[in-house]
Amino acid sequence: MDYSMEDTQNSAPDAQQANKLSSSGQKSDTQSVTKRLQAELMQLMLSPSPGISAFPDADGNLLSWTATITGPTETPYEGLTLKLSFAFPNNYPYSPPTVLFKTPIYHPNVDFSGRICLDILKDKWSAVYNVSSVLLSLQSLLGEPNNASPLNAQAAELWDSDQAEFKRHVLARHQDLDEE
Amino acid sequence: MLSTVPLNVGRRRVCGSVFSPASLEAHPPSDFQREQTPVISFQESTDSSSTFKADSQSTSFATIGGSTDAASPEEDTLNQARQAAREFLSVPNLGFELLYNFRNTDGSQMLKEWNRLSPPSKETAEALEYLMRTSPWTLFEWYGNDIRRHFLVNFRTGLSKLLKSLAEGLLRTIVDCLQLARRIYLAPVVHYMLPLIAPSHQGGFLAQLQRAFHTVVQYSLPWKNISPLLARELTQDAVIILGIDTLDEDFDMDRMSLDGTEMERAYSVSYKDWRQESPEAQAHMMVEGEDGRVTIARDQLLAFLNGLQLVGLGGDQAQKVFANVMNIMMGDFIRAAYTGEWESPSTAPQHLEQWIENVYARLVVQVLAIIDSDLAGTQSEAIEVSFRDVEKWRVMGIARLGKLRVSELFDVVVDWPASSGAVEDLRRFTNNSSGARLYVTHFFSINLLQRLLHPGASTVEILQVYISIIRAFHILDPKGVLLDRIARPIRRYLRDRDDTVKVIVSGLLADPATADGPTATGDNLAELAAELTKVHHHSMQNNRSELDYDDLYWMPDPVDAAPDYKKSRSVDVIDSLVSLFDSKETFVKEMQTLLADRLIQKRQNYDQEITVLELLKVRFGDSALQACEVMLKDISDSRRLDLTVRNDQILSGHRKQAGVGKLHAKILSRFFWPEFQEQEFKVPDEIIKLQKRYATCFEKRKDSRKLMWRNALGQVTVELELENHTFKDEVTTWQATVIYAFQSESSEPATRTIPELAEELEMTPPLIRSACLFWVSKRILTEVHRDTFRVLEVLPTEDDEHHAHGAGDFSDASDSEAGDTANAAAAAEAAAAAAAKESAEAAAMEKMNVHWQFIVGMLTNQGPMALNRIVMMLKIAVPGGFPFSNEELREFLSGMVSKGKLEIVNGGNYKILH
């Protein structure tokens, strides 16, 4: 049975490892997750990349973050501020974080509830990725959507056919999250 | 036979209280006899007297018969005899006053007053004799009742009033009075009645009366009022007898002996005196040659207790009070005798044992012999003071001593090692009684929290006490369980202190030569350095693992050890201190910083640093201290290198055109040295030239290496030639750079301003100002105006000086030259400190910048936040915590607000602006 499982998850060998890890001592795991996230945060703070930013939520355990992406120039999203939520699993970085757009966004690879279709957040996830690489990928996804596997078919079609109309849709859908 | 008497008495008393005396008299004697019949023992006991009774009855009828009616001659005679006896015995109602007034006399006068001594008339005597022969019990019973009645009527109110007066020695007065009363009641009985009875019964009758008296006394004087009085009396005398008062007065004695009035005291219970005697003398000291005072007090006390016992206030209850007093006395004595006596070797336990045996136990035996439990005193079953009791007291005494030592323990530790005797005592205590160990640690921990682990104590102090604790507790408990328990809170506290590492490391690096001196340095733990050299080889053997199967001396952990208790066989102070920190890293890092400071200094050799490092390597292993080793190696290498480079320079003929001076360099491997906080500036061109030349030579020698000059580090020997004075000394590089800028070819003294210099030297103004003030203090420069300095080519004479001051010189107008320079020196120091502070502030600012990034990230992603929330989040998110206070952050943030990077929105929340 183990073998079959391994077969099905061949694409994500880390997941297997993660299972093993999570079974052995949840507590020490949480600690190492916290440590890792703290290191990532520190890196993010010390060498900030333009246009992206992230910070843990106030719940104190560092497992949920909020991130901000500024829309890249020369894309329909130019000048927009997009907020995302990160939820890190207990076996992070062996499993990917769950990332959602909080700001309503019109994008071929994002559905209307903010779910993202991005390979590195799914089966291509690897432990070497981190918050900042995910954010950078998402930032580039804004300018170069993957129209081969759209979540929002209309947007994918529009992106190819009518950029001006696309941008109108983007602006219509966009709505700054009021900072509460 | 004796045993039957009390039984009988008890019976009679019950009868007496049920039947009135009158009705009793009405009974014919035959009834009376019949009533007695169930008591077989009585029959037996009175058997011998019954014959006597039978024939005496007839004879007495004959004698008294003349004066009585013939109708019922027997009863009549009896009544008459009783009447006479009562008249004889009845006590006049004279009241308490009289009794009180006579309390200090021997009593005979008073007895006369009360008419108690006059012998009975012939008739009465006959009546008594008759009654004694026929029915002595009824008579005694009546008299017992009469005593009670009389006492209640006459004395009780007086006594209660007296009891309320609370006068000094009140109880003695009361006892005196009661003794008199007792004599009043019993004198006629003793003198005229008892001789008429068979000697074997006398005791019983007397006891009956006494009991009657005692009951009424106890009734009139409630015990709860008496016991404090008794305790006071007992304490008063016991203090003297046990010698506690002399201990308290020791101070006064010392003073008195100066006047020569104090006599040699052979007898003393003082521990101090005792210690000084030879062992033989010690044995006798408390046994012989008792003080006059003590003897008097003892006699007085025993007499008093005798009286107390006689009047019925002794017995069980008095014993309880006595036990209480003696309990307190033991504590008092121990406190008085041993407080502060900490010399080693300690003989306090022996002294205490001797005292208990010879002084304490003696008093107890004497007192208990008097106040035994049987008040009547007929059966003296005095409580035996067995040897086991003494043994118990001894154990108690040792426990008390231990308790005293525990309460003193903190001071003992502080005084270590002068106080090792106290620890020996304590050790006896902890070995002796179970629970004592817990008590010691518990009490001491509380003490520590109160007296040591608070912000008022400096880290050096805490560490010093901790070291003493380690040593003291090692003697107290070689297994280290107690130390383990005590040390935990201290270690936890020390970990929280920022400067702990610094103090320890600087202590290690201190010069051991100074540590050996008697003067303990206030701000330095120099003894650590001495310690390091002393015990280093122990630690090697100590580091055996738990599973050493060859260890034949293995012992299981003590039962009361904590789970993570680790055994250490020797007192390794250094190890305890170093292990304060989770990792050696913190320690090594601090070591690096301090070592760097010391190595940068210009010195002939660095032997001491090398020694310390070698010793530490033994502890930590080579790898941990690798960086430090590289640093030391750098220094020794660079000396050699310096020599080669200089030789090369000489060979290449650069030397003669140097002119500016010689340049020696220390080449540090940047990677292994800690960051230096310094202020960069431009050194004079000539120096730069030298540096370049040096660097080329160096790079020729060492391929692929580059020299980076750290201008702010190092020393310069400066020689200045001025018009009428010269100067030569070693100064810092920046001071030298500044004075070099004042060099000029012209004869006019050079004048420079601080902004000018700042631009030229690329140095911060505060640093320049500090350097200038330094030179002012050396009388090389003067400050002409604020921030403008001129070279002082000619030292001013006194007159000039005054003139200068008169001209409104900017510098402080002090009266003397010395004061002037001193002022300038102080100012220079202050300025240097200001400069240092500035650079520190810059560093702090640098740190704040990192935090600023966090704040930006936080506010960008989480929206506007209040200050408190920002601080909270920073504390969570920033590794190593957030070192600034709320106020500092508020200031920083308001700075950012004014820079337009933040704005304050509703409710004081900070919002980021893009």
Interface residues (C-beta under 8 A of the other chain):
Chain A: Q38 A39 L41 M42 L44 M45 L46 P48 S53 A54 F55 P56 D57 A58 G60 L62 W65 T66 A67 T68 K83 E179 E180
Chain B: V850 Q853 F854 V856 G857 M858 T860 N861 Q862 G863 P864 R869 M872 M873 I876 A877 P879 K911
